[in-house]
Every structure is written in C-alpha cells, then in structure tokens.
Amino acid sequence: MAMPSLSLYGPTPAGQADEARSARLASNPIYGSDFSVEPFWLEGMPEVLDLAKALPKSADVVVIGSGYTGLNAALQTARGGRHTVVLEAGAPGAGCSTRNGGQISSSIKPSLAALTQRYGAERARAIRGEGLAALNWIEEFLENEGIACDFRRTGRFHAAHTPRAFETIAKAAEKTMREEGVEAHSVSRSDQRSEIGSDHYFGGVVYPQFAQLHPGRYHRGLLDLAVKEGVQIVPYCPAQALSRDGKAHVIETPLGQLQARDVVVATNGYTTGLTPWLQRRVIPIGSYVIATEPLPPGMMDRLFPTRRIASDTRRVVYYYGPSPDGQRIVFGGRVSAGETDPRISAPRLYAEMVRLFPELSKTKISHSWSGTVAYTFDQLAHCGCEDGVYYAAGYCGSGVSMASYLGMRTGLRVLGHPEGRSAFDDLPVPTRPFYTGKPWFLPTAVAWYRWRDQLDCAIAHRNLARRSPAT
C-alpha cells in the first residue's frame, strides 16, 4: 500500500495549528509569544527523506519501535547483512527518544549492595558496570559515527533536599567511588553556589563523568545512519498482532501482513498488548518538560556557573539544567499524581523552577512537552528473548545511553554475535498480581511521595531558619 508524503515528526493537519495557538494561553504571562507544545528538541528539524513508501512482504528482521533502542538494534542487524524493517506506530522517534531531558548518567539505580543481595557479588558488579559501559560506549559511538548532537561531559550536580539526604548521598558517593571507581565529590551547602544558583538545597554531590546531548539531533543522526545502511523505516504503521507460522513471525499492520525470521520489540514506555508478557512487566510513567526562552546575558553564569546538568534527591524527581547551547533552562519532572497535558504541566513545572530559582520569575516558557518512560518493579533495565521475540526495555528514566547500548547489544544478539551478551540478559523480570500494564497504583504512590517530599523540605527549612534567622 502506498503511503502519503510525511514530515519527520507527524502530519500537520489544519486543526493542529489551531490547537497550538490555543495552547499559548495568552492571558498567562509565563508563556512566550511563540509558545509550543512540541519538544524544544524538534525546533527547526528538517523533513526526513527516504522513508519506506510501502510495506514489504517479508524481512530478515522486523524491529517494532523507532526510538534509540530500535534504531540501534536495526543498525547492527543491517550492518550484519540482514534485511531489516522498522515499524513505527507514529512518526519516527515521536516517543520519548525526542521527548527526554537529554541527560546521561551511569543509569543503574539499585546499589551494589542491593544487587549483591539479589544476584551475588559477581553478577551485581557486572550489572553496575554496564551503566558506565553504556555511558562510555555512547560517547565513542557518536564520535565514530560522526553524529553531531552536542554531546558533552558536563557532569551532574545531584542536590540534597534535606541535610539528612546530603549525608546519605555523600556517604553513598564516597563508597561508590571507592568500590566501583565512579568519580564523585561532595559540595557543602556553604559552597553549593559554586555549582548552582539556588539556596533551596543542603549541598550535593558532583558526578563529573555524567553528560548531556541534544536528543532530537541524536535521534535524527541515528535515523539518517540507519537509512544509509539500508534499513527500511515504515512510519504510521503500528504492529497490530504478532503470531507464528512455523519458524516465521507474522506481523499484522494496517498496511498489510509482514513475515520475519526475527522480531525485536523496542517499545519501552509505549509497550502495548501486542506483547502482553512485556506489557505486564513495564510501568509507563509520564515525564513532563519545559524549556525557557533564551536567558538574558549573565544569568546562566549565576544559575549554572559550571554548566552542569542537575537533579535532586526528592522522591518525585526533578531534573534540569542548561540546554546544550547554553541559552535556555530545560526543566523536567513529575507534576501530577495522574497523567496530564503539557498545557497543564507547564505552569506547575514553572512554579517549581521559580521556587528553586527566583531569578527566573520574569523568564517566559517557550516549550512544554511530555514523554513516557518505562520503569520496572526491580528498577533495572531488562533485555532477552521471550517466546522467540527479542526485547530491551525498562530504563527507569535513564534511557539515553542505556536504551542505545542495549539496543546495540540486542541487534548483535539477533546476529548470534557473542558481543550481544550483557549483564542484564535473561534476569528474572518481575511483575505483580493483577497488573496488566495500566499502573492504577501510580497516582496514590505519587501523591504520597510528593507529600513526603513537601513535609521533609518544610521541616528542613524551618530548622534552618531557627538556627540562622538571617538565612
């Protein structure tokens, strides 16, 4: 079936322009004159060429999903001589690969001690090591492939929202540096202005190896590279059913049926009932982001003197920092118990940003958007093969490097290459009774954690005021 002409990130029906204009909400002074509910990362992105105009009847490998995971997997299988087709339900990369905050960390949330309890010392150390391996790999990959996406080892300042949180992260950082070689150093509250222009926090820890990039340019670089290597990318073609016919996989789509020797599911936070086993094991969570208009000269020097990205220790996490060009603040996090709309999340994120940085109170927002990440019940990424279908998912909000890295590993695994193995392979992927992929428990959990964060912050600042009324 022939396909219509498409732009990179979706069709542009007449109604969409009206919707964007209505989103400006001119009566609210926080919005700039060109406010958009599209990601800042897509601004000025040119049209994609050479997308597939029709669905082939068969392929060696079909990859479902065109984000970081899917494109990196497809790149490997295509380079391995396999005819590779990528199916995308919408526009290429319209999911969280172009809707994240662009921050890159060492990715692994459970500590070495916690993982040792679960899997033993050797496997635990191997899992933790994959976080740094992914970070180092993506830097090398971008350089070798010539993908220009503003990758920089800016480092991250992880800020403590209470004095107790500072003690906890400072001790953990020292232990992690000693046992695992992850470079880090503590910064006291009295010195934190050297890192961040806010008095809200009680010190923090700097991780100099952490990095940032421009997600839109990275995804576009991957997309161009995959097309160049012969990958057929079929947009607006969701996989609707997946079955077996002998040794072949059969994928049903609105454009027809497609058979493949191997299938890779790379849907992460957008996993559906197409793969019920995986859907029961990932928790889709919306993450919301705003970008400010360009800041006045000198303001960035005061707010982020080192140009590091930042995050904090609250249970409901916020992450933020300078845009890669150093002109804007990109500020993200969770702003509501349930999922909401970027028009609703924008004022809430703005209020939190201004609370941390009062100097931004006259700065306007240019963009507000959201994306869906996937958590797992054990807070680990997972990859493997279930019922003959390869998968990699569950990056727990740290997917820029890990999704790319495990996508690459998965592609090599499809080829039977020994380097396709990783420390995550075939770990048990937990689920919960009665969980089918809709996180009914999330609103209650988020509301509880948010209340705890607010209470902890209020107590910490009350105690600070009592000790030093002039502060």
C-alpha positions as CSV (number, residue, x, y, z in Angstrom):
1,M,0.0,0.0,0.0
2,A,1.4,3.4,-1.0
3,M,2.0,5.9,1.8
4,P,1.3,9.7,1.8
5,S,4.1,12.2,2.0
6,L,5.2,12.6,5.6
7,S,7.2,15.1,7.6
8,L,9.6,13.8,10.3
9,Y,7.5,14.1,13.4
10,G,4.0,13.7,12.2
11,P,1.3,15.0,9.9
12,T,0.3,18.6,10.1
13,P,-3.5,18.8,9.8
14,A,-5.1,22.2,9.8
15,G,-6.5,21.6,13.2
16,Q,-3.1,21.2,14.8
17,A,-2.2,24.8,14.1
18,D,-5.3,26.0,15.9
19,E,-4.6,23.7,18.8
20,A,-1.0,25.1,19.1
21,R,-2.4,28.6,19.0
22,S,-4.9,27.9,21.7
23,A,-2.2,26.4,23.8
24,R,-0.4,29.8,24.1
25,L,-3.0,30.9,26.7
26,A,-2.1,34.5,26.1
27,S,-3.7,35.5,29.4
28,N,-1.0,33.7,31.3
29,P,2.2,35.8,31.5
30,I,4.5,32.8,31.8
31,Y,4.1,31.9,28.1
32,G,6.3,33.4,25.4
33,S,4.8,34.7,22.2
34,D,5.8,31.6,20.3
35,F,4.8,29.0,22.9
36,S,4.6,25.5,21.6
37,V,3.5,22.1,23.0
38,E,6.1,20.4,20.8
39,P,9.5,19.4,22.2
40,F,12.2,22.1,22.0
41,W,14.4,19.4,20.6
42,L,12.4,19.3,17.4
43,E,12.6,23.0,16.6
44,G,14.0,23.6,13.2
45,M,14.3,19.9,12.4
46,P,14.2,19.3,8.7
47,E,11.9,16.9,6.9
48,V,13.1,13.2,6.8
49,L,13.7,11.8,3.4
50,D,13.9,8.2,2.1
51,L,11.3,6.7,4.4
52,A,9.7,3.5,3.1
53,K,6.7,4.2,0.8
54,A,5.2,0.7,1.1
55,L,5.4,-2.3,3.4
56,P,7.5,-5.2,2.1
57,K,6.1,-8.7,2.3
58,S,9.0,-10.1,4.3
59,A,12.2,-9.3,6.1
60,D,15.0,-11.0,7.9
61,V,14.5,-8.8,11.0
62,V,11.5,-6.6,11.9
63,V,12.1,-4.1,14.7
64,I,9.0,-2.6,16.3
65,G,9.7,0.9,17.5
66,S,12.0,3.6,16.0
67,G,13.5,5.1,19.2
68,Y,17.0,4.8,20.5
69,T,16.6,1.1,21.2
70,G,15.0,0.2,17.9
71,L,17.3,2.2,15.6
72,N,20.5,0.9,17.3
73,A,19.3,-2.7,17.0
74,A,18.3,-2.2,13.4
75,L,21.7,-0.6,12.6
76,Q,23.5,-3.6,13.9
77,T,21.4,-6.2,12.0
78,A,21.5,-4.2,8.8
79,R,25.3,-4.0,9.0
80,G,25.3,-7.7,9.7
81,G,23.7,-8.3,6.3
82,R,20.1,-8.8,7.4
83,H,17.3,-7.1,5.5
84,T,15.8,-5.0,8.4
85,V,12.5,-3.3,8.6
86,V,11.5,-0.9,11.4
87,L,7.8,-0.4,12.1
88,E,6.7,2.8,13.8
89,A,3.2,3.5,15.0
90,G,3.6,7.2,14.5
91,A,6.3,9.4,13.2
92,P,9.9,8.2,13.6
93,G,11.2,9.0,17.1
94,A,7.9,10.6,18.2
95,G,8.2,8.9,21.6
96,C,10.5,9.6,24.4
97,S,13.6,9.5,22.3
98,T,12.9,13.0,21.2
99,R,11.0,14.0,24.4
100,N,13.5,13.4,27.2
101,G,15.7,15.9,29.0
102,G,19.0,14.9,27.3
103,Q,20.7,13.9,30.5
104,I,23.1,10.9,30.6
105,S,24.1,9.2,33.8
106,S,25.5,5.8,34.8
107,S,21.9,4.6,34.7
108,I,21.8,1.9,37.3
109,K,19.5,2.8,40.2
110,P,20.0,-0.2,42.7
111,S,23.2,0.0,44.7
112,L,25.9,-2.6,44.5
113,A,24.9,-3.9,48.0
114,A,21.3,-4.2,47.0
115,L,22.2,-6.1,43.7
116,T,24.6,-8.3,45.6
117,Q,21.8,-9.4,47.9
118,R,19.7,-10.3,44.8
119,Y,22.2,-11.9,42.5
120,G,25.5,-12.4,44.2
121,A,28.7,-10.3,44.1
122,E,29.9,-11.1,40.6
123,R,26.6,-10.5,38.8
124,A,25.9,-7.4,40.8
125,R,29.3,-5.9,39.9
126,A,28.7,-6.8,36.2
127,I,25.3,-5.1,36.2
128,R,26.6,-1.9,37.9
129,G,29.5,-1.9,35.4
130,E,27.0,-1.8,32.5
131,G,26.0,1.7,33.5
132,L,29.4,3.2,33.0
133,A,29.9,0.9,29.9
134,A,26.8,2.4,28.3
135,L,28.0,6.0,29.1
136,N,31.4,5.4,27.6
137,W,30.0,3.5,24.7
138,I,27.6,6.2,23.5
139,E,30.4,8.8,23.6
140,E,32.6,6.6,21.4
141,F,29.7,5.7,19.1
142,L,28.8,9.3,18.5
143,E,32.4,10.2,17.7
144,N,33.0,7.2,15.4
145,E,29.7,7.7,13.5
146,G,30.1,11.5,13.2
147,I,26.7,12.2,14.8
148,A,26.7,15.9,15.8
149,C,24.3,16.2,18.8
150,D,26.2,18.5,21.3
151,F,27.4,15.6,23.4
152,R,29.4,16.9,26.4
153,R,30.7,15.5,29.7
154,T,29.2,18.4,31.6
155,G,28.9,16.4,34.8
156,R,25.8,16.4,37.1
157,F,25.1,18.1,40.4
158,H,22.8,15.9,42.5
159,A,21.3,18.2,45.1
160,A,20.1,17.2,48.5
161,H,16.7,18.5,49.5
162,T,17.4,17.9,53.3
163,P,20.5,17.7,55.5
164,R,19.9,14.0,56.0
165,A,19.7,13.5,52.3
166,F,23.0,15.2,51.9
167,E,24.6,12.9,54.5
168,T,23.1,9.9,52.7
169,I,24.3,10.8,49.1
170,A,27.7,12.0,50.3
171,K,28.4,8.6,52.0
172,A,27.0,6.7,49.1
173,A,29.1,8.6,46.6
174,E,32.3,8.0,48.6
175,K,31.5,4.3,48.8
176,T,30.7,4.1,45.1
177,M,33.9,5.9,44.2
178,R,35.9,3.6,46.4
179,E,34.3,0.3,45.3
180,E,33.3,1.0,41.7
181,G,35.5,3.8,40.5
182,V,32.7,6.2,39.8
183,E,34.2,9.6,40.2
184,A,32.3,11.9,42.6
185,H,32.9,14.6,45.2
186,S,30.6,16.3,47.7
187,V,29.8,20.0,47.8
188,S,28.5,21.5,51.1
189,R,25.6,23.9,51.4
190,S,28.0,26.8,52.1
191,D,29.8,26.1,48.8
192,Q,26.9,25.0,46.6
193,R,26.6,28.4,44.9
194,S,29.8,27.4,43.0
195,E,27.6,24.8,41.3
196,I,24.0,26.0,41.3
197,G,22.4,29.4,41.8
198,S,19.9,28.3,44.4
199,D,19.7,28.4,48.2
200,H,17.0,25.8,48.3
201,Y,19.3,22.8,48.8
202,F,21.6,21.5,51.5
203,G,24.6,20.7,49.4
204,G,25.0,17.9,46.9
205,V,27.3,15.5,45.0
206,V,29.0,16.2,41.7
207,Y,29.5,13.4,39.2
208,P,31.9,14.8,36.7
209,Q,31.6,11.9,34.2
210,F,27.9,12.4,33.5
211,A,26.9,14.0,30.2
212,Q,24.2,15.6,28.2
213,L,23.3,15.8,24.5
214,H,20.6,17.2,22.2
215,P,18.0,14.4,21.9
216,G,16.5,15.5,18.7
217,R,19.8,15.8,16.9
218,Y,20.9,12.4,18.3
219,H,17.8,10.7,17.1
220,R,18.0,12.3,13.7
221,G,21.6,11.3,13.3
222,L,20.6,7.7,14.2
223,L,17.7,7.8,11.7
224,D,19.9,9.1,8.9
225,L,22.5,6.5,9.7
226,A,20.0,3.6,9.7
227,V,18.5,4.7,6.4
228,K,22.0,5.0,4.9
229,E,22.7,1.4,5.9
230,G,19.6,0.1,4.2
231,V,17.1,-0.1,7.0
232,Q,13.5,0.3,5.7
233,I,11.7,2.6,8.2
234,V,7.9,2.4,7.8
235,P,6.1,5.3,9.7
236,Y,2.5,5.3,10.7
237,C,2.4,1.6,10.6
238,P,1.7,0.1,14.0
239,A,2.2,-3.6,14.6
240,Q,-1.4,-4.8,15.5
241,A,-0.8,-8.5,16.0
242,L,2.1,-10.9,16.3
243,S,2.0,-14.6,15.7
244,R,4.0,-17.6,14.4
245,D,3.7,-19.5,11.2
246,G,6.2,-22.3,11.6
247,K,9.6,-20.7,12.0
248,A,8.4,-17.3,10.7
249,H,6.9,-14.5,12.8
250,V,3.8,-12.9,11.2
251,I,3.2,-9.2,11.9
252,E,-0.2,-7.7,11.1
253,T,-0.3,-4.0,10.3
254,P,-2.8,-1.5,8.7
255,L,-0.7,-1.7,5.6
256,G,-0.7,-5.5,5.3
257,Q,1.0,-8.5,6.6
258,L,4.7,-8.9,7.1
259,Q,6.8,-12.1,7.8
260,A,10.1,-12.1,9.5
261,R,12.7,-14.6,10.7
262,D,13.4,-12.4,13.8
263,V,11.5,-9.8,15.7
264,V,12.8,-7.1,18.1
265,V,10.3,-5.3,20.3
266,A,11.7,-1.8,21.2
267,T,8.6,-0.1,22.5
268,N,9.7,0.6,26.2
269,G,7.2,3.1,27.7
270,Y,4.8,2.7,24.7
271,T,4.5,-1.1,25.1
272,T,1.0,-2.4,24.2
273,G,-1.0,-5.6,24.3
274,L,0.9,-6.7,21.2
275,T,3.3,-8.2,23.7
276,P,1.3,-9.0,26.9
277,W,4.2,-10.6,28.7
278,L,6.3,-7.5,28.4
279,Q,3.4,-5.1,29.0
280,R,2.8,-6.7,32.4
281,R,6.5,-6.0,33.3
282,V,6.9,-2.4,32.4
283,I,5.3,0.6,34.2
284,P,4.6,3.5,31.8
285,I,5.2,6.9,33.5
286,G,4.7,10.3,32.0
287,S,7.6,12.7,32.4
288,Y,7.0,16.4,31.7
289,V,9.5,19.0,30.5
290,I,9.6,22.8,29.8
291,A,12.1,25.0,28.1
292,T,12.5,28.7,28.8
293,E,13.1,31.4,26.3
294,P,16.8,32.4,25.9
295,L,18.1,33.9,29.2
296,P,19.4,37.4,29.5
297,P,23.2,37.8,29.3
298,G,25.0,36.8,32.5
299,M,22.0,34.9,34.1
300,M,23.2,31.5,33.1
301,D,26.6,32.2,34.7
302,R,24.8,32.9,38.0
303,L,22.4,29.9,37.9
304,F,24.7,27.2,36.5
305,P,28.2,28.6,36.7
306,T,29.7,25.2,35.8
307,R,27.1,24.4,33.1
308,R,26.4,21.1,34.7
309,I,23.1,19.3,34.5
310,A,21.3,18.8,37.8
311,S,18.8,16.6,39.7
312,D,17.8,16.3,43.3
313,T,17.0,13.7,46.0
314,R,13.3,14.1,46.3
315,R,11.2,11.0,45.8
316,V,9.3,12.7,43.0
317,V,12.4,13.6,41.0
318,Y,13.1,16.8,39.1
319,Y,15.9,17.2,36.6
320,Y,17.1,20.3,34.9
321,G,20.0,22.4,33.6
322,P,21.2,24.5,30.7
323,S,20.2,23.5,27.2
324,P,23.2,22.2,25.2
325,D,23.7,25.6,23.6
326,G,23.7,27.3,27.0
327,Q,20.9,29.7,26.1
328,R,17.9,28.2,28.0
329,I,16.9,26.2,31.0
330,V,15.4,22.8,30.4
331,F,13.4,21.7,33.4
332,G,11.6,18.4,33.8
333,G,9.9,16.2,36.3
334,R,6.6,14.7,37.5
335,V,3.9,17.3,38.3
336,S,0.7,15.4,39.0
337,A,-0.5,12.2,40.5
338,G,-2.0,11.1,37.2
339,E,-1.1,11.8,33.6
340,T,-1.9,15.2,32.3
341,D,-1.5,17.6,29.4
342,P,1.6,19.7,28.6
343,R,-0.6,22.8,28.9
344,I,-1.4,21.8,32.4
345,S,2.0,20.6,33.4
346,A,3.8,23.8,32.2
347,P,2.6,26.2,34.9
348,R,3.3,23.6,37.6
349,L,6.8,23.0,36.4
350,Y,7.3,26.7,36.0
351,A,6.2,27.3,39.6
352,E,8.7,24.7,40.9
353,M,11.5,26.1,38.7
354,V,10.9,29.6,40.1
355,R,10.7,28.3,43.6
356,L,14.2,26.9,43.2
357,F,15.5,29.9,41.1
358,P,13.6,33.1,42.0
359,E,15.7,34.9,39.5
360,L,13.7,33.2,36.7
361,S,10.4,34.7,37.8
362,K,10.3,37.1,34.8
363,T,11.5,34.5,32.3
364,K,8.9,33.0,30.0
365,I,8.4,29.5,28.7
366,S,8.8,28.7,25.0
367,H,8.0,25.0,25.0
368,S,6.2,22.4,27.1
369,W,6.0,18.7,26.2
370,S,5.8,15.2,27.7
371,G,7.0,11.7,27.0
372,T,6.5,8.3,28.5
373,V,9.3,6.4,30.2
374,A,9.2,2.8,31.4
375,Y,10.0,1.7,35.0
376,T,10.3,-1.9,36.2
377,F,9.4,-3.4,39.5
378,D,13.0,-4.1,40.3
379,Q,14.3,-0.7,38.9
380,L,16.5,-2.4,36.4
381,A,16.6,-2.4,32.6
382,H,16.0,-5.8,31.0
383,C,16.8,-7.5,27.7
384,G,16.4,-11.0,26.4
385,C,14.3,-13.2,24.3
386,E,10.7,-14.4,25.2
387,D,8.8,-16.8,23.0
388,G,11.3,-16.2,20.2
389,V,10.9,-12.4,20.4
390,Y,13.8,-10.2,21.4
391,Y,13.3,-7.2,23.7
392,A,15.0,-4.5,25.6
393,A,13.1,-2.2,27.9
394,G,12.7,-0.7,31.3
395,Y,15.3,2.0,31.5
396,C,13.7,3.7,34.6
397,G,14.1,7.2,33.4
398,S,17.8,6.9,32.4
399,G,17.4,5.7,28.8
400,V,19.5,7.9,26.6
401,S,22.7,5.8,26.9
402,M,21.2,2.6,28.2
403,A,18.5,2.3,25.6
404,S,21.1,2.9,22.9
405,Y,23.5,0.5,24.4
406,L,21.0,-2.4,25.0
407,G,19.6,-1.7,21.5
408,M,23.0,-2.3,20.1
409,R,23.5,-5.4,22.2
410,T,20.2,-6.8,21.1
411,G,21.0,-6.3,17.5
412,L,24.2,-8.2,17.9
413,R,22.4,-10.9,19.8
414,V,20.0,-11.3,16.9
415,L,23.0,-11.9,14.7
416,G,24.3,-14.5,17.1
417,H,27.4,-12.4,17.9
418,P,29.0,-13.1,21.3
419,E,29.2,-9.3,22.0
420,G,25.4,-9.3,22.0
421,R,25.5,-10.5,25.6
422,S,25.1,-8.2,28.5
423,A,24.8,-8.5,32.3
424,F,21.1,-7.8,32.0
425,D,20.4,-10.8,29.8
426,D,17.7,-13.1,31.0
427,L,17.4,-11.7,34.5
428,P,14.0,-12.5,36.0
429,V,11.6,-9.7,35.0
430,P,9.2,-9.3,37.9
431,T,5.5,-8.3,37.6
432,R,2.7,-8.1,40.2
433,P,-0.6,-9.9,40.6
434,F,-3.4,-8.3,38.6
435,Y,-1.0,-5.9,36.9
436,T,-1.7,-5.8,33.1
437,G,0.2,-2.7,32.1
438,K,-2.1,0.1,33.5
439,P,-0.4,1.5,36.6
440,W,-3.6,2.0,38.7
441,F,-1.4,2.3,41.8
442,L,0.7,5.2,40.4
443,P,-1.5,8.2,41.4
444,T,-1.7,7.1,45.0
445,A,2.1,6.5,45.2
446,V,3.0,9.8,43.6
447,A,0.7,11.7,45.8
448,W,2.1,10.1,48.9
449,Y,5.7,10.7,47.8
450,R,5.0,14.3,46.9
451,W,3.5,14.9,50.3
452,R,6.6,13.3,52.0
453,D,8.9,15.5,49.9
454,Q,7.0,18.7,50.8
455,L,7.0,17.8,54.5
456,D,10.7,17.0,54.6
457,C,11.5,20.2,52.8
458,A,9.3,22.3,55.1
459,I,10.9,20.8,58.2
460,A,14.5,21.2,56.9
461,H,14.0,24.9,56.0
462,R,12.2,25.6,59.3
463,N,15.1,24.1,61.2
464,L,17.5,26.2,59.1
465,A,15.6,29.3,59.8
466,R,15.7,28.6,63.5
467,R,19.4,28.2,63.5
468,S,20.1,31.2,61.3
469,P,17.2,33.7,61.1
470,A,19.2,35.8,58.6
471,T,19.4,33.0,56.1
